[in-house]
Amino acid sequence: MNQLKRREFLKYTTASAATAVAGLTPLAGCSKQQYSQNPDLPNILFITADNLGWKDLSCYGNEYVPTPNIDGLARDGVKFTNAFCVSSSCAPSRASFITGQYPHTHGVTALTHLQKTKALSPFHNTLPKMLREKGYNTAIEGKWHVSPYLPTSFYGYNERLSSFMPEGHLIKDTKKTIEFLKRNKDNRFFLQVNYKNSHRDVYGEYHYNPEFMVDPDKIRIPDYMALPDWPEIREDVARYFSQNLGMEKMVGELLNTLDELGIADNTLVMFVSDNGPHYPGMISTLYDRGTAVPLIVRWPEKIKPGTEVEHLVNTIDIMPTLLEAAGISIPEQIEGLSFLNMTQDRNADPSRTEVFTEMTDHVRHIPCRAVRNKKWKYIKNYSDNPFGLDMNNHDDWAHRMCELPNHPWKRPRLPEELYDIVNDPNEANNLAENPGFKKPLAEMRALLKQHMIATADPYLGKPFTRDFNPEDYKKVEPGTKYW
């Protein structure tokens, strides 16, 4: 098994309790002199956004709000237009970032603050552990949802730049991030910065960032969101866009700091979202608006500027890609496939011709698996439990929307779904029971079955269950805490 040896685990738990919990200073025994300064190795700045939609940046087609800093990152590097997270739920998705494995393999198949037993094992191998062994100073700032009740040092991070408490998940400025970059400008470092700005608050609300007001009367609901263009939804989306712009500003400050320190050329910057936005039919679903994510990579010494890649990639591919960039052999237990060659040659052969996504638990038990290629999407549901409204369950508009024919978020799911992605990009017309599409249905079924066999998915062969209870999907009162 690809597990951390217990003696290595114990070595990193001998640091003082204050350091381990707060994570604000390097662990004992990890002095500055011990970090690699090998110029042949890149620094790695790994930036994640929380619940950011794949087309909500202007470089991906958002015509209503400009995102110049991230657009510049794409202009100077490579932009992937068919990138998909492995699961549109935070904890499973983020665990796959650092393990290179499917959720049913690494075991994080639920929201870990709700189901503590689903947290990532501290004995699991991770990206920061392997980079630390290579001599990198490894650090994390912001949201930590992979195993919220254990110190990040157990998972390979030498430093934690933000509080262990939930309020430390929201990064409000770049002071600590920039201070880390300045301290480590001569070291090789891996810095993971997890922005939570585009996540709703505990009451399910978005709030305007006063620096970046967005006028709801000057925007429309983007087509990819597949939501009604109602004034109250535009107001909510305007607040969501406003929060995205606050995050975008901080990304620009980090990129400027790399330039000022003279380390931009040898720093690989990767930007990605963990899943789709907090709207019905997006987060927790396996539709494209839930699983498709922006993915941008800049590495001036290696990547040709202005590259756009249409090949399919999955976020389990992030870990092997970064390992390859750092000259580290990819362990055979990693299920992802490096896409580093595609960042350097847009005409390189694709590493995969389909992507597989999965969901087991989010707030409710909603097990399903999916396979997608560039033409078809097939979803196999294992329960008729609806996806629900998640943190929109207090909104009148969300419940009224569910009366519309293409918004079945409070209605039982069907056993199978098949969509023609090319002609039906919003996946509104389920073709699974249409006799004219028996051939693609059989082909996609077979692809998913092969994948589930190869990865020992425990849902292989499980029956479809009837679990729907309409009482579970009634509106909650505004002001109710969701977490």
C-alpha positions as CSV (number, residue, x, y, z in Angstrom):
1,M,0.0,0.0,0.0
2,N,1.0,3.6,-0.7
3,Q,1.1,4.6,3.0
4,L,3.3,6.7,5.2
5,K,5.5,4.5,7.5
6,R,4.6,4.8,11.1
7,R,8.1,5.9,12.2
8,E,8.0,8.8,9.7
9,F,4.6,9.7,11.1
10,L,5.9,9.7,14.6
11,K,8.9,11.8,13.6
12,Y,6.6,14.6,12.5
13,T,4.4,14.4,15.5
14,T,7.2,15.1,18.0
15,A,7.0,18.8,17.3
16,S,5.4,20.8,20.1
17,A,1.7,20.7,20.4
18,A,1.5,24.5,19.8
19,T,3.3,24.2,16.5
20,A,1.4,21.2,15.4
21,V,-2.0,22.7,16.1
22,A,-1.4,26.3,15.1
23,G,1.0,25.4,12.3
24,L,2.3,29.0,12.2
25,T,6.0,28.2,12.3
26,P,8.2,25.4,10.7
27,L,8.2,22.1,12.4
28,A,11.1,21.3,14.7
29,G,14.1,20.0,12.8
30,C,13.1,21.7,9.6
31,S,15.6,24.6,9.6
32,K,16.0,26.9,6.6
33,Q,19.3,25.4,5.7
34,Q,17.8,22.0,5.2
35,Y,15.6,23.1,2.3
36,S,16.8,22.4,-1.3
37,Q,18.1,25.4,-3.3
38,N,18.5,23.3,-6.4
39,P,18.0,25.7,-9.4
40,D,16.9,22.8,-11.6
41,L,13.8,22.3,-9.4
42,P,10.8,24.6,-9.8
43,N,9.0,26.3,-6.9
44,I,5.4,25.4,-6.9
45,L,2.5,27.8,-6.1
46,F,-0.7,25.8,-6.1
47,I,-3.8,28.1,-5.9
48,T,-7.2,26.7,-5.4
49,A,-10.6,28.4,-5.5
50,D,-13.6,27.2,-3.6
51,N,-16.8,26.6,-5.6
52,L,-15.6,28.7,-8.6
53,G,-17.5,27.8,-11.8
54,W,-15.5,26.8,-14.9
55,K,-16.8,29.8,-17.0
56,D,-16.9,32.4,-14.3
57,L,-13.5,34.0,-15.2
58,S,-13.3,36.4,-18.2
59,C,-10.6,34.2,-19.8
60,Y,-13.2,31.4,-19.9
61,G,-15.9,33.6,-21.3
62,N,-17.5,35.6,-18.5
63,E,-18.5,38.8,-20.2
64,Y,-19.9,40.5,-17.1
65,V,-16.9,40.8,-14.8
66,P,-13.2,41.2,-15.8
67,T,-10.6,39.0,-14.1
68,P,-7.4,40.5,-15.4
69,N,-4.9,38.9,-13.0
70,I,-6.0,35.3,-13.7
71,D,-6.5,36.2,-17.4
72,G,-2.8,37.2,-17.4
73,L,-1.9,33.9,-15.8
74,A,-3.6,32.1,-18.7
75,R,-2.1,34.4,-21.2
76,D,1.4,33.7,-19.9
77,G,0.8,29.9,-19.6
78,V,-1.7,27.2,-20.6
79,K,-5.4,27.1,-20.2
80,F,-7.3,23.8,-20.1
81,T,-10.8,24.0,-21.5
82,N,-11.9,20.5,-20.6
83,A,-10.8,20.0,-17.0
84,F,-13.0,18.2,-14.5
85,C,-12.8,17.7,-10.8
86,V,-13.2,14.1,-9.7
87,S,-16.0,14.9,-7.3
88,S,-18.1,18.0,-6.9
89,S,-17.9,18.0,-3.2
90,C,-15.1,19.8,-1.4
91,A,-13.4,17.3,0.8
92,P,-13.3,14.4,-1.7
93,S,-12.1,16.7,-4.4
94,R,-9.4,18.3,-2.4
95,A,-8.2,14.9,-1.1
96,S,-7.8,13.9,-4.7
97,F,-5.6,17.0,-5.4
98,I,-3.0,15.7,-3.0
99,T,-3.3,11.9,-3.4
100,G,-3.8,11.5,-7.1
101,Q,-6.5,8.9,-6.4
102,Y,-10.3,8.6,-6.7
103,P,-12.3,9.2,-3.6
104,H,-13.4,5.6,-3.3
105,T,-9.6,4.7,-3.2
106,H,-8.3,7.3,-0.8
107,G,-11.5,7.0,1.3
108,V,-12.6,10.6,1.6
109,T,-16.1,10.1,0.2
110,A,-18.0,12.7,2.3
111,L,-17.8,16.1,3.9
112,T,-15.3,15.4,6.6
113,H,-16.6,17.9,9.2
114,L,-19.9,16.0,9.1
115,Q,-18.5,12.5,8.8
116,K,-15.2,12.5,10.8
117,T,-14.4,8.8,9.9
118,K,-14.1,9.8,6.2
119,A,-11.1,12.1,6.8
120,L,-7.9,11.2,5.0
121,S,-5.7,8.8,6.9
122,P,-2.5,10.5,8.2
123,F,-0.7,7.4,7.0
124,H,-1.6,8.1,3.4
125,N,1.0,9.3,0.9
126,T,0.5,12.8,-0.3
127,L,1.9,15.4,-2.7
128,P,3.4,17.6,0.1
129,K,5.0,14.6,1.8
130,M,6.7,13.6,-1.4
131,L,7.9,17.2,-2.1
132,R,9.1,17.6,1.5
133,E,11.2,14.4,1.0
134,K,12.7,16.1,-2.1
135,G,13.8,19.1,0.0
136,Y,10.9,21.5,-0.5
137,N,9.6,23.7,2.2
138,T,5.9,22.8,2.1
139,A,3.1,25.1,3.4
140,I,-0.6,25.6,3.3
141,E,-2.9,28.6,3.8
142,G,-6.6,28.8,4.0
143,K,-9.2,26.1,3.8
144,W,-8.2,22.6,5.0
145,H,-11.1,20.2,4.6
146,V,-9.3,17.0,3.9
147,S,-8.9,16.1,7.6
148,P,-10.1,19.1,9.6
149,Y,-9.5,17.6,13.0
150,L,-5.8,16.7,12.6
151,P,-2.8,19.0,12.1
152,T,-1.7,19.6,8.5
153,S,1.8,18.6,9.5
154,F,0.6,15.0,9.5
155,Y,0.0,15.3,5.8
156,G,3.3,16.8,4.8
157,Y,3.0,20.5,5.3
158,N,5.9,22.0,7.2
159,E,4.0,25.2,7.9
160,R,0.4,26.3,8.2
161,L,-0.1,30.0,7.5
162,S,-3.6,30.3,8.8
163,S,-5.5,29.3,11.9
164,F,-6.6,25.8,12.6
165,M,-10.1,27.1,13.5
166,P,-12.8,27.4,10.8
167,E,-12.5,31.2,10.7
168,G,-8.9,30.7,9.5
169,H,-10.2,29.1,6.3
170,L,-11.1,32.5,4.8
171,I,-8.0,34.3,3.5
172,K,-8.7,38.1,3.8
173,D,-5.4,39.4,2.6
174,T,-2.0,38.3,1.3
175,K,0.3,39.4,4.1
176,K,1.2,35.9,5.4
177,T,1.4,34.5,1.9
178,I,3.8,37.2,0.8
179,E,5.9,36.9,3.9
180,F,6.3,33.2,3.2
181,L,7.4,33.9,-0.3
182,K,10.0,36.4,0.9
183,R,11.4,34.0,3.5
184,N,11.7,31.3,0.9
185,K,12.8,33.1,-2.2
186,D,16.1,31.1,-2.2
187,N,14.5,27.8,-1.2
188,R,12.5,25.4,-3.2
189,F,9.0,25.6,-1.9
190,F,5.5,24.2,-2.4
191,L,2.9,26.7,-1.2
192,Q,-0.8,25.7,-1.4
193,V,-3.1,28.7,-1.1
194,N,-6.8,27.7,-0.7
195,Y,-9.2,30.7,-1.2
196,K,-12.7,30.3,0.2
197,N,-14.1,33.6,-1.0
198,S,-16.6,32.0,-3.5
199,H,-18.1,29.7,-0.9
200,R,-21.4,30.8,0.8
201,D,-21.2,31.7,4.5
202,V,-22.6,29.4,7.2
203,Y,-26.1,30.9,6.7
204,G,-26.0,30.1,3.0
205,E,-25.5,33.7,1.9
206,Y,-23.1,35.6,-0.5
207,H,-22.1,39.1,0.5
208,Y,-20.7,41.9,-1.7
209,N,-17.0,42.6,-1.4
210,P,-17.1,46.4,-0.9
211,E,-14.0,46.8,-3.1
212,F,-15.7,45.1,-6.0
213,M,-19.4,45.9,-6.3
214,V,-21.2,44.2,-9.1
215,D,-24.4,45.8,-10.4
216,P,-27.1,43.0,-10.7
217,D,-28.9,45.1,-13.3
218,K,-25.9,45.0,-15.6
219,I,-25.4,41.2,-15.6
220,R,-27.4,38.3,-16.8
221,I,-27.3,34.7,-15.7
222,P,-24.7,32.9,-17.8
223,D,-26.1,30.2,-20.1
224,Y,-23.9,27.5,-18.6
225,M,-25.4,28.0,-15.1
226,A,-28.8,26.8,-16.5
227,L,-30.7,29.0,-14.0
228,P,-33.7,31.2,-14.7
229,D,-32.7,34.8,-15.3
230,W,-34.8,36.1,-12.4
231,P,-33.9,39.4,-10.6
232,E,-33.4,37.7,-7.3
233,I,-31.0,35.2,-8.8
234,R,-29.1,38.0,-10.6
235,E,-28.7,39.7,-7.2
236,D,-27.3,36.6,-5.7
237,V,-25.0,35.9,-8.6
238,A,-23.7,39.5,-8.5
239,R,-22.6,38.9,-4.9
240,Y,-20.9,35.7,-6.0
241,F,-19.1,37.5,-8.7
242,S,-18.1,40.2,-6.3
243,Q,-16.5,37.6,-4.0
244,N,-14.6,36.1,-6.9
245,L,-13.1,39.5,-7.7
246,G,-11.8,39.8,-4.2
247,M,-10.0,36.5,-4.6
248,E,-8.8,37.5,-8.0
249,K,-7.1,40.6,-6.6
250,M,-5.2,38.5,-4.1
251,V,-4.0,36.2,-6.9
252,G,-2.6,39.2,-8.7
253,E,-0.7,40.3,-5.6
254,L,1.0,36.9,-5.3
255,L,2.0,37.0,-9.0
256,N,3.4,40.5,-8.6
257,T,5.4,39.3,-5.6
258,L,6.9,36.5,-7.6
259,D,8.0,39.1,-10.1
260,E,9.4,41.5,-7.5
261,L,11.4,38.7,-5.9
262,G,12.8,37.6,-9.2
263,I,11.5,34.0,-8.8
264,A,8.6,34.0,-11.3
265,D,10.6,32.3,-14.1
266,N,11.3,29.3,-12.0
267,T,7.9,29.1,-10.2
268,L,5.2,26.8,-11.6
269,V,1.9,28.4,-10.8
270,M,-1.2,26.2,-11.0
271,F,-4.8,27.6,-10.5
272,V,-7.8,25.3,-10.2
273,S,-11.2,25.2,-8.5
274,D,-12.4,22.3,-6.4
275,N,-15.9,22.1,-7.9
276,G,-18.8,24.1,-9.3
277,P,-20.7,27.0,-7.7
278,H,-23.1,26.8,-4.8
279,Y,-26.2,26.7,-6.9
280,P,-28.8,24.0,-7.5
281,G,-27.7,21.5,-10.1
282,M,-24.1,22.4,-9.7
283,I,-22.2,21.5,-6.5
284,S,-22.7,17.9,-5.5
285,T,-23.9,16.9,-9.0
286,L,-22.0,15.1,-11.8
287,Y,-23.2,17.5,-14.5
288,D,-20.6,19.6,-16.2
289,R,-21.6,22.8,-14.3
290,G,-20.8,20.8,-11.1
291,T,-17.6,19.0,-12.1
292,A,-16.0,21.2,-14.8
293,V,-13.4,23.6,-13.4
294,P,-10.9,26.2,-14.6
295,L,-7.4,24.9,-14.8
296,I,-4.4,27.2,-15.6
297,V,-0.7,26.4,-15.4
298,R,2.1,28.9,-15.9
299,W,5.8,28.0,-15.8
300,P,7.8,30.5,-17.8
301,E,10.9,28.4,-18.3
302,K,9.0,25.4,-19.7
303,I,5.5,26.5,-21.0
304,K,4.9,28.4,-24.1
305,P,2.6,31.5,-23.4
306,G,-0.9,31.6,-24.7
307,T,-1.4,27.9,-25.0
308,E,-4.9,26.4,-24.9
309,V,-5.5,22.7,-24.5
310,E,-8.8,21.1,-25.3
311,H,-7.9,17.5,-24.2
312,L,-9.7,16.1,-21.2
313,V,-8.0,16.1,-17.9
314,N,-9.1,15.2,-14.4
315,T,-8.0,16.8,-11.1
316,I,-6.6,13.4,-9.9
317,D,-4.0,14.2,-12.6
318,I,-2.7,17.2,-10.6
319,M,-0.5,15.3,-8.2
320,P,1.4,13.2,-10.9
321,T,1.8,16.4,-13.0
322,L,3.5,18.3,-10.2
323,L,5.6,15.3,-9.2
324,E,6.9,15.0,-12.7
325,A,7.7,18.7,-12.8
326,A,9.7,18.3,-9.6
327,G,11.6,15.3,-11.0
328,I,10.0,12.8,-8.7
329,S,9.0,9.3,-9.8
330,I,5.2,8.8,-9.8
331,P,4.2,5.9,-7.5
332,E,2.2,3.1,-9.1
333,Q,-0.6,3.6,-6.6
334,I,-1.4,7.0,-8.1
335,E,-4.4,6.7,-10.4
336,G,-4.0,10.0,-12.1
337,L,-2.1,10.7,-15.3
338,S,0.4,13.5,-15.7
339,F,-0.6,16.1,-18.2
340,L,2.8,17.9,-18.1
341,N,3.5,17.0,-21.7
342,M,0.3,18.7,-22.8
343,T,1.4,22.0,-21.0
344,Q,4.5,22.0,-23.2
345,D,3.0,20.8,-26.4
346,R,-0.6,21.5,-27.2
347,N,-0.4,18.9,-30.0
348,A,0.8,16.1,-27.6
349,D,-1.4,13.0,-27.5
350,P,-4.1,13.2,-24.8
351,S,-3.4,11.2,-21.7
352,R,-7.0,10.2,-21.5
353,T,-10.0,10.1,-23.8
354,E,-12.6,10.1,-21.0
355,V,-12.9,11.3,-17.4
356,F,-14.6,9.5,-14.5
357,T,-16.3,11.4,-11.7
358,E,-18.1,10.2,-8.6
359,M,-20.3,11.2,-5.7
360,T,-21.2,9.2,-2.6
361,D,-22.2,11.6,0.2
362,H,-22.5,15.4,0.4
363,V,-25.0,16.7,2.9
364,R,-27.1,13.7,2.0
365,H,-26.4,10.2,0.6
366,I,-26.5,10.7,-3.2
367,P,-24.3,7.9,-4.6
368,C,-23.7,8.1,-8.3
369,R,-20.9,7.5,-10.8
370,A,-20.2,9.1,-14.3
371,V,-18.1,8.8,-17.4
372,R,-17.7,11.6,-19.9
373,N,-16.0,11.9,-23.2
374,K,-16.2,14.8,-25.7
375,K,-19.5,13.6,-27.0
376,W,-21.4,11.8,-24.3
377,K,-22.0,11.9,-20.5
378,Y,-23.4,8.8,-18.8
379,I,-24.5,8.9,-15.1
380,K,-25.4,5.8,-13.1
381,N,-27.3,6.6,-9.9
382,Y,-27.5,4.2,-7.0
383,S,-30.2,6.0,-5.1
384,D,-33.2,8.1,-6.0
385,N,-32.3,10.7,-3.4
386,P,-32.4,14.1,-5.1
387,F,-29.4,16.3,-5.2
388,G,-31.4,18.8,-3.2
389,L,-30.8,22.6,-2.8
390,D,-27.9,22.4,-0.4
391,M,-27.1,25.9,0.9
392,N,-29.9,27.4,-1.2
393,N,-32.6,25.6,0.8
394,H,-33.6,28.8,2.5
395,D,-34.2,30.7,-0.7
396,D,-37.7,31.2,-2.0
397,W,-36.5,31.4,-5.6
398,A,-34.8,28.0,-5.3
399,H,-38.0,26.3,-4.3
400,R,-40.0,28.0,-6.9
401,M,-37.4,27.1,-9.5
402,C,-37.8,23.4,-8.6
403,E,-41.4,23.6,-10.0
404,L,-39.9,24.1,-13.5
405,P,-39.4,21.0,-15.7
406,N,-35.6,21.1,-16.0
407,H,-34.9,21.7,-12.3
408,P,-35.7,18.4,-10.6
409,W,-33.5,19.0,-7.5
410,K,-36.3,18.0,-5.1
411,R,-37.6,15.1,-7.2
412,P,-36.4,11.5,-7.2
413,R,-33.5,10.7,-9.5
414,L,-33.7,8.0,-12.2
415,P,-31.3,5.0,-12.3
416,E,-29.5,6.1,-15.5
417,E,-28.8,9.3,-17.4
418,L,-27.3,9.8,-20.9
419,Y,-26.6,13.2,-22.4
420,D,-25.3,14.4,-25.8
421,I,-22.8,17.0,-24.5
422,V,-22.3,18.5,-28.0
423,N,-25.9,19.3,-28.7
424,D,-27.1,19.5,-25.1
425,P,-24.3,21.1,-23.1
426,N,-26.6,21.9,-20.1
427,E,-27.6,18.2,-19.9
428,A,-31.3,18.9,-20.0
429,N,-32.5,16.0,-22.2
430,N,-31.9,12.6,-20.7
431,L,-31.6,10.1,-23.6
432,A,-31.1,6.9,-21.4
433,E,-34.6,5.6,-22.2
434,N,-34.7,6.7,-25.8
435,P,-34.4,3.6,-28.0
436,G,-32.5,5.6,-30.7
437,F,-29.5,5.9,-28.4
438,K,-29.0,2.3,-27.3
439,K,-25.5,2.1,-28.8
440,P,-23.9,5.1,-27.0
441,L,-25.7,4.0,-23.8
442,A,-24.2,0.5,-24.0
443,E,-20.7,1.9,-24.9
444,M,-20.7,4.4,-22.0
445,R,-22.1,1.7,-19.6
446,A,-19.2,-0.5,-20.5
447,L,-16.6,2.2,-20.0
448,L,-17.9,3.0,-16.6
449,K,-18.0,-0.7,-15.6
450,Q,-14.4,-1.2,-16.8
451,H,-13.3,1.7,-14.7
452,M,-15.1,0.5,-11.6
453,I,-13.6,-2.9,-11.9
454,A,-10.1,-1.5,-12.5
455,T,-10.3,0.8,-9.5
456,A,-12.2,-1.6,-7.2
457,D,-15.1,0.7,-6.7
458,P,-17.3,-0.7,-3.9
459,Y,-20.4,0.5,-5.8
460,L,-19.8,-1.9,-8.6
461,G,-22.9,-4.1,-8.9
462,K,-24.9,-2.3,-6.2
463,P,-28.6,-2.0,-6.8
464,F,-30.6,1.2,-7.2
465,T,-32.4,2.0,-4.0
466,R,-35.6,4.0,-3.3
467,D,-34.7,6.4,-0.5
468,F,-36.6,9.5,-1.3
469,N,-38.5,11.3,1.5
470,P,-40.1,14.6,0.4
471,E,-40.1,15.7,4.0
472,D,-36.3,16.0,3.8
473,Y,-36.5,18.7,1.1
474,K,-38.7,21.3,2.7
475,K,-37.5,24.9,3.0
476,V,-35.5,25.9,6.1
477,E,-35.9,29.2,7.7
478,P,-33.6,32.1,6.6
479,G,-30.9,32.6,9.1
480,T,-30.5,28.9,9.9
481,K,-26.9,27.7,10.0
482,Y,-26.1,25.0,7.5
483,W,-22.9,23.8,9.3
